[in-house]
Amino acid sequence: MEKIRPYAPILVILVLALTLRSIGIFSRPIWYDEAFSILLAEKGPSEILNGTLLPKADSSAAEEHPPLYYFSLWGWMKVFGSSIPAARAFSISMSVAGIVLLYLIARDLFDQHTAITAAILSAILPFQIHFAQEVRMYALLTLWLMLTTLAFLRARNQWKWWIVFSISAALAQYTHNLAVVYLIPLALTPLFQKDWKTLRSLMLAGLCSLILYLPWGIHLPAQMTKVSAAYWVERPGVEKIFTLFLFYLPHVPLSGIWLAVGLLLAVLIIFLAGFQTYFAKKNHYENLERGLWVAYLSFAPPLLLWGISQFMPVYVERALLPSHAIFCIWMAWALTQTKFPKPLQFFTGGMIFTVAAIGFFQHVTYNGFPYAPYAELNAYLESKIEPGDLILHSSKLSYLSAFYDDPTLPQGFILDAPGSNVDTLAPATRQIFGLTSYATITEATQKTTPRIWFIIFQNSIDEYTASGETSHPQLEYLNSQFALVSVENWGGLRLYQFEKKR
């Protein structure tokens, strides 16, 4: 019992983290990206490579991300199955393991108290919780980069840790191309610190990491070509400062008064932590350089990603999950190591728990776009359709989730406009998955069809009406060619039933 006692606080935090990350994994519907991950991973290594490499007969790679996450998920599903909760459990496991590494980093840098505080923040902040539940690669990316950071701290003259650094950095790059926006600031550390001995060791370790990454790195230009030609992200503006604060503390989406409250509290919390950092620098506090270093790793990667995105827009906040983990350490340092006045310390801690509660409540209750009750809708359509009916989705966003739930249901979707910034589901992927697609709505409806069940996100309709259009063009076409029978709401989806005009 005495041997376990020192580890009791972190074990309790891990149980808390596991509990919070498990809430909703059964009830929340799957969405497009998650469905894509499971459908690709369950095909096995050969098809995963076919789905991520550049096909000779196609002008775009089927998937812009490297394959390691899909390989890992495939292995996990071989053991635990491909159900939504089982697939989400993989991300949860990676996230909880990442908290252990974050705790070790903070303890190595500071002390047990700061490490425990950082682990608590990582356990409760909604940004970490949200992507710990998603069937995507971001929790795994964070795990590798936390291991890389820990290895960097422990390396110095210990080559075994430089070996860990090289391997984990390469694995991070095999998990997500944007791992580089964290690795570059990390690699610049000894240069800024004028630690030439560490810099030489790091350069050698970095070279080994690049050699390990080379088998995939040679395909990177093709993937970047795809991102440049067809990627939905727009060039970010200065507003990303405020959205970053929202992601780092209450997370999004928030609406109405909660958005204003969340942003106000987030700005105030970060301002107080920043002021304490300035105060510590002014008074030359112990561990100042380490506190500045974690602040640097919290905000340099977002700034680098923002700068890159001015030329190639790839600014997606979820790729900053590793920086957010370090942000938790910076906040913990500011709270525990900078002589924060006790009343202000408790006030700031209270604000952090408040924004965490706001964000967590929004996370577990949110059921808008891109979520929808696909299983219930599929069951309803199964009971209603008759021979010859056409079930048609406006886009891949609703179709892929519905297809994952029931691939036997006869339904298809309309492709994105070729060459548009949302044309990301390439022919190679559609063939691997066995999807039914149509180039246009005219093509989809040209056959003699007694009834059409048309499915579209309300969000898609709203985008057109907000731009001054009277309706979505696909709906306008259907209304001109068929008779509208009924309209039903299914969460964020609208189900239209059309019949042939008589």
C-alpha positions in Angstrom: 0.0 0.0 0.0 2.9 2.3 0.8 4.3 1.8 -2.6 1.1 2.8 -4.3 0.5 5.9 -2.2 2.8 8.3 -4.1 1.0 7.4 -7.3 -2.5 7.7 -5.9 -3.1 11.4 -7.1 -2.2 10.6 -10.7 -4.2 7.4 -10.6 -7.3 9.3 -9.4 -6.7 11.8 -12.2 -6.5 9.1 -14.8 -9.7 7.6 -13.6 -11.3 11.0 -13.8 -10.0 11.5 -17.3 -11.2 8.1 -18.4 -14.6 8.7 -16.9 -15.1 12.1 -18.6 -13.8 10.7 -21.9 -16.2 7.8 -21.8 -19.4 9.9 -21.4 -21.3 9.9 -24.7 -19.2 7.5 -26.7 -22.3 5.2 -27.0 -24.9 7.8 -27.6 -23.2 10.3 -29.9 -23.8 9.5 -33.6 -20.9 8.9 -35.8 -20.0 11.7 -38.2 -18.2 11.8 -41.6 -14.6 11.8 -40.5 -15.1 9.0 -38.0 -17.0 6.9 -40.5 -14.1 7.5 -43.0 -11.6 6.3 -40.4 -13.4 3.1 -39.5 -14.3 2.2 -43.1 -10.7 2.7 -44.2 -9.0 1.0 -41.2 -11.2 -2.1 -41.4 -10.1 -2.7 -45.0 -6.6 -3.7 -43.8 -3.0 -2.6 -44.5 -3.0 -3.1 -48.2 -6.1 -1.1 -48.9 -5.0 1.5 -46.3 -1.9 2.1 -48.4 -4.0 2.2 -51.6 -6.2 4.8 -49.9 -3.4 7.0 -48.8 -0.9 6.8 -51.7 -1.3 8.7 -55.0 -3.0 6.5 -57.6 -1.4 6.6 -61.0 -4.8 7.0 -62.7 -6.0 9.8 -60.4 -4.9 13.3 -60.0 -5.3 13.4 -56.2 -4.4 11.2 -53.3 -7.4 9.5 -51.7 -6.5 10.6 -48.2 -4.2 13.5 -47.2 -3.1 11.9 -43.9 -0.3 9.4 -43.4 -1.3 5.8 -42.7 0.0 5.0 -39.2 -3.2 5.9 -37.4 -5.3 3.7 -39.7 -2.8 0.8 -39.3 -3.1 1.2 -35.5 -6.9 1.4 -35.6 -7.0 -1.7 -37.8 -4.9 -3.6 -35.2 -7.1 -2.3 -32.4 -10.3 -3.3 -34.2 -9.0 -6.8 -34.9 -9.0 -7.2 -31.1 -12.0 -5.1 -29.9 -14.2 -4.9 -33.0 -15.3 -2.1 -35.3 -18.3 -0.7 -33.4 -18.3 3.0 -32.8 -17.6 2.7 -29.0 -14.8 0.2 -29.6 -13.1 2.5 -32.2 -13.5 5.5 -30.0 -12.0 3.6 -27.1 -8.7 3.5 -29.0 -8.5 7.3 -29.0 -9.5 7.4 -25.3 -6.7 5.0 -24.5 -4.2 7.1 -26.4 -5.4 10.3 -24.7 -5.1 8.8 -21.2 -1.6 7.5 -21.9 -0.8 11.0 -23.2 -1.8 12.5 -19.8 0.8 10.2 -18.1 3.5 11.5 -20.4 2.3 15.1 -19.8 2.5 14.5 -16.0 6.1 13.1 -16.4 7.1 16.2 -18.5 5.7 18.6 -15.9 7.3 16.7 -13.0 10.7 16.6 -14.8 10.5 20.4 -15.4 9.0 21.5 -12.1 7.7 19.4 -9.3 4.9 17.0 -8.2 2.4 19.7 -7.4 2.7 21.4 -10.8 2.6 18.0 -12.5 -0.6 17.0 -10.7 -2.1 20.4 -11.6 -1.2 20.0 -15.3 -2.6 16.5 -15.4 -5.9 17.7 -13.9 -6.2 20.5 -16.5 -5.5 18.0 -19.3 -8.1 15.6 -17.8 -10.9 18.2 -17.6 -10.5 20.7 -20.4 -13.0 19.9 -23.2 -10.5 20.3 -26.1 -8.7 17.2 -24.9 -11.9 15.4 -24.1 -13.5 16.0 -27.5 -10.6 14.7 -29.5 -10.0 11.9 -27.1 -13.4 10.5 -28.1 -13.2 11.0 -31.9 -12.2 8.2 -34.2 -9.4 10.3 -35.6 -5.6 10.5 -35.2 -5.2 13.5 -32.9 -5.0 11.7 -29.6 -2.4 9.4 -31.1 -0.5 12.4 -32.5 -0.5 14.0 -29.0 0.9 10.8 -27.5 3.8 10.6 -29.9 4.7 14.3 -29.5 4.5 14.1 -25.7 6.9 11.2 -25.8 9.2 13.2 -28.1 9.1 16.1 -25.7 9.8 13.9 -22.7 12.7 12.2 -24.6 14.1 15.7 -25.5 14.1 16.7 -21.8 15.8 13.5 -20.6 18.2 13.0 -23.5 21.2 15.4 -23.0 24.0 12.8 -22.9 21.8 9.7 -22.7 21.7 8.3 -26.2 18.8 5.9 -25.4 16.6 8.9 -25.0 17.8 10.4 -28.3 16.9 7.1 -29.9 13.4 7.5 -28.4 13.3 11.1 -29.7 14.1 10.0 -33.2 11.6 7.1 -33.3 8.7 9.0 -31.6 9.2 12.1 -33.8 9.1 9.9 -36.9 6.0 8.1 -35.6 4.3 11.5 -35.1 5.0 12.4 -38.7 3.6 9.1 -39.8 0.5 9.9 -37.8 -0.2 13.4 -39.1 1.7 15.7 -41.5 1.1 18.7 -39.3 3.3 17.1 -36.5 6.0 19.3 -38.0 4.5 22.5 -36.7 5.2 21.2 -33.2 8.5 19.5 -34.0 10.1 22.7 -35.5 9.7 24.9 -32.4 10.8 22.0 -30.3 13.9 21.5 -32.4 14.7 25.2 -32.3 14.9 25.2 -28.5 18.7 24.5 -28.1 19.3 27.2 -30.7 17.4 29.8 -28.7 19.1 28.6 -25.5 22.5 28.7 -27.2 23.0 25.1 -26.0 25.3 24.0 -28.8 26.1 20.6 -27.4 22.4 19.7 -27.3 21.9 21.2 -30.7 24.5 18.9 -32.2 22.9 15.9 -30.6 19.5 17.0 -31.7 20.5 17.5 -35.3 21.9 14.0 -35.4 18.7 12.6 -33.8 16.6 14.7 -36.1 18.5 13.3 -39.1 17.8 9.8 -38.0 14.2 10.7 -37.6 14.0 12.0 -41.1 15.6 8.8 -42.4 13.0 6.8 -40.6 10.3 9.0 -42.2 11.8 8.9 -45.7 9.7 5.9 -46.9 6.6 8.1 -46.5 8.3 11.5 -46.9 8.8 10.8 -50.6 5.0 10.7 -51.0 4.5 14.0 -49.1 4.7 16.3 -52.2 1.8 14.4 -53.8 -0.3 14.7 -50.6 0.6 18.4 -50.4 -0.6 18.8 -54.0 -3.9 17.3 -53.0 -4.2 19.7 -50.1 -3.4 22.7 -52.3 -5.9 21.6 -54.9 -8.8 20.4 -52.7 -8.9 21.2 -49.1 -11.8 22.9 -47.3 -9.7 25.1 -45.0 -9.6 28.8 -45.8 -6.7 31.2 -45.2 -6.9 32.2 -41.5 -7.1 35.8 -40.3 -6.4 37.5 -37.0 -9.7 36.2 -35.6 -7.9 32.9 -35.0 -6.3 34.4 -31.9 -9.7 34.4 -30.2 -10.8 31.1 -31.6 -7.5 29.6 -30.3 -8.4 30.9 -26.8 -11.8 29.3 -27.1 -10.4 26.0 -28.2 -7.8 26.0 -25.5 -10.3 26.6 -22.7 -14.0 26.2 -23.1 -13.8 24.7 -26.6 -16.4 25.2 -29.3 -19.1 25.2 -30.5 -20.6 27.6 -28.1 -23.6 29.8 -28.9 -25.4 32.9 -27.6 -24.5 34.0 -24.1 -22.2 31.0 -23.5 -20.0 32.1 -26.4 -19.6 35.5 -24.9 -19.0 34.2 -21.3 -16.6 31.5 -22.6 -14.5 34.0 -24.6 -14.5 36.5 -21.8 -13.3 34.0 -19.2 -10.8 32.5 -21.6 -9.2 35.9 -22.4 -9.1 36.7 -18.7 -7.5 33.4 -17.7 -4.8 33.6 -20.4 -4.2 37.3 -19.5 -3.7 36.5 -15.9 -1.3 33.6 -16.8 0.5 35.9 -19.2 0.8 38.6 -16.5 2.2 36.1 -14.0 4.7 35.0 -16.6 5.8 38.6 -17.1 5.9 39.1 -13.4 8.1 36.0 -12.9 10.4 37.2 -15.7 10.7 40.6 -14.1 11.6 39.2 -10.8 13.8 36.4 -12.1 11.9 33.5 -10.4 13.3 30.1 -10.1 12.4 27.8 -13.1 11.6 30.9 -15.1 13.3 29.6 -18.3 11.3 26.4 -18.1 8.1 28.3 -17.6 8.9 30.5 -20.7 9.7 27.3 -22.6 6.3 25.7 -22.0 4.6 29.0 -22.9 6.7 29.0 -26.1 5.6 25.5 -27.0 2.0 26.4 -26.2 1.8 29.3 -28.7 4.7 29.0 -31.2 3.1 26.0 -33.1 -0.2 27.9 -33.6 1.7 30.9 -34.8 3.8 28.7 -37.2 0.7 27.0 -38.5 -1.0 30.4 -39.0 2.0 31.6 -41.0 2.2 28.5 -43.2 -1.6 28.8 -43.8 -1.1 32.2 -45.4 0.4 30.4 -48.3 -1.2 26.9 -48.0 -4.3 27.0 -45.9 -4.1 24.1 -43.4 -5.0 25.8 -40.2 -7.1 23.3 -38.3 -7.2 23.8 -34.5 -7.4 20.1 -33.8 -3.8 19.6 -35.1 -2.8 21.9 -32.2 -3.9 19.3 -29.6 -0.2 18.6 -28.6 0.4 22.3 -28.0 -2.7 22.4 -25.9 -1.3 19.6 -23.7 1.8 21.8 -23.1 -0.6 24.7 -22.5 -1.9 22.8 -19.6 1.6 22.6 -18.2 2.1 26.4 -18.7 -1.2 27.1 -16.9 -0.1 24.8 -14.1 3.3 26.5 -13.8 1.6 30.0 -13.7 -0.7 28.8 -11.0 1.8 27.0 -8.8 5.3 28.4 -9.5 4.9 32.2 -10.0 3.8 33.3 -6.4 0.3 33.8 -7.6 -1.6 35.5 -4.7 -3.8 32.9 -3.1 -7.1 34.7 -3.7 -6.2 35.3 -7.3 -5.0 31.7 -7.6 -8.3 30.3 -6.4 -10.2 32.8 -8.6 -8.3 31.8 -11.7 -8.7 28.1 -10.8 -12.4 28.7 -10.4 -12.7 30.3 -13.8 -10.8 27.4 -15.4 -13.2 24.9 -13.9 -16.2 27.1 -15.0 -15.1 27.2 -18.6 -14.4 23.5 -18.5 -17.9 22.9 -17.2 -19.4 25.1 -19.8 -17.5 23.4 -22.6 -18.1 19.9 -21.3 -21.8 20.5 -21.0 -21.9 21.8 -24.5 -19.8 18.9 -25.7 -22.1 16.2 -24.3 -25.4 17.9 -25.3 -24.5 19.2 -28.7 -26.3 17.3 -31.5 -26.2 19.7 -34.4 -24.1 19.6 -37.6 -22.4 17.3 -38.5 -24.1 14.9 -36.2 -27.5 13.3 -37.0 -29.4 10.2 -35.9 -28.3 8.0 -38.9 -29.2 4.7 -37.4 -32.8 5.8 -36.6 -33.1 7.4 -40.1 -31.8 4.3 -41.8 -34.3 2.1 -39.9 -37.1 4.5 -40.8 -36.2 4.4 -44.5 -35.9 0.6 -44.5 -39.5 0.5 -43.3 -40.7 3.0 -45.9 -38.9 2.3 -49.2 -40.4 0.3 -52.0 -38.8 -1.3 -55.0 -37.5 1.3 -57.4 -37.2 4.1 -54.8 -34.1 6.2 -54.7 -32.5 7.3 -51.5 -30.2 10.2 -52.3 -27.9 12.2 -50.1 -27.0 15.7 -51.0 -23.4 15.1 -50.2 -20.8 12.7 -48.7 -21.2 14.3 -45.3 -24.4 12.6 -44.5 -24.0 9.6 -46.8 -20.8 8.1 -45.4 -22.1 8.0 -41.9 -25.4 6.4 -43.1 -23.4 4.0 -45.2 -21.3 2.9 -42.3 -24.4 2.3 -40.2 -26.1 0.2 -42.9 -24.1 -0.5 -46.1 -26.9 -2.7 -47.5 -29.5 0.1 -47.7 -29.7 1.2 -51.4 -28.6 4.8 -51.2 -26.1 7.1 -52.9 -24.8 10.6 -52.9 -24.0 13.5 -55.2 -20.3 14.2 -55.7 -18.6 17.5 -54.9 -17.9 19.8 -57.8 -14.7 18.6 -59.4 -11.7 20.7 -58.3 -13.6 22.5 -55.6 -12.0 22.9 -52.1 -14.3 20.3 -50.7 -13.7 17.7 -53.4 -11.7 15.4 -51.0 -13.3 12.0 -51.5 -11.3 10.7 -54.4 -12.3 7.9 -56.8 -9.8 5.5 -55.3 -11.5 5.9 -51.9 -15.0 5.5 -53.3 -13.9 2.3 -55.0 -12.2 0.9 -51.9 -15.4 1.5 -49.8 -17.8 0.4 -52.5 -19.8 3.7 -52.5 -22.6 4.7 -54.8 -22.1 8.2 -56.2 -23.6 10.4 -58.9 -21.8 13.3 -60.7 -24.9 15.5 -60.6 -28.5 15.4 -59.3 -29.6 15.2 -62.9 -27.6 12.0 -63.4 -29.0 10.6 -60.1 -32.6 11.1 -61.1 -32.5 10.4 -64.8 -33.7 6.8 -64.4 -37.4 6.2 -64.0 -37.9 6.5 -60.3 -41.3 6.5 -58.6 -40.1 8.1 -55.4 -37.0 10.0 -54.2 -36.0 10.2 -50.6 -33.7 13.2 -50.5 -31.4 13.8 -47.5 -29.7 17.1 -46.8 -28.2 19.0 -43.9 -30.1 22.0 -42.8 -26.7 23.6 -42.5 -26.2 23.2 -46.3 -29.5 24.9 -47.0 -28.7 27.7 -44.6 -25.4 28.4 -46.4 -27.2 29.0 -49.7 -30.0 31.1 -48.2 -27.4 33.2 -46.3 -25.7 34.1 -49.6 -29.0 35.4 -51.0 -30.2 32.3 -52.8 -33.9 31.3 -52.4 -33.0 27.7 -51.8 -30.4 25.0 -52.3 -30.0 24.3 -56.1 -30.5 20.6 -55.6 -33.8 21.2 -54.0 -34.8 23.7 -56.7 -34.1 21.1 -59.3 -36.1 18.4 -57.5 -39.0 20.8 -56.9 -39.1 21.6 -60.6 -39.0 18.0 -61.8 -41.0 16.1 -59.0 -43.9 16.6 -56.7 -43.0 17.3 -53.0 -44.9 14.9 -50.7 -43.4 15.5 -47.3 -40.6 17.1 -45.3 -39.3 15.7 -42.0 -36.6 16.8 -39.6 -34.1 14.3 -38.3 -31.8 16.3 -36.0 -29.7 18.5 -38.3 -30.9 16.6 -41.4 -34.0 17.2 -43.5 -35.7 14.3 -45.3 -37.7 15.2 -48.4 -40.0 12.8 -50.1 -40.6 13.4 -53.8 -42.8 11.6 -56.3 -43.0 11.6 -60.1 -45.3 14.3 -61.4 -48.5 13.0 -62.9 
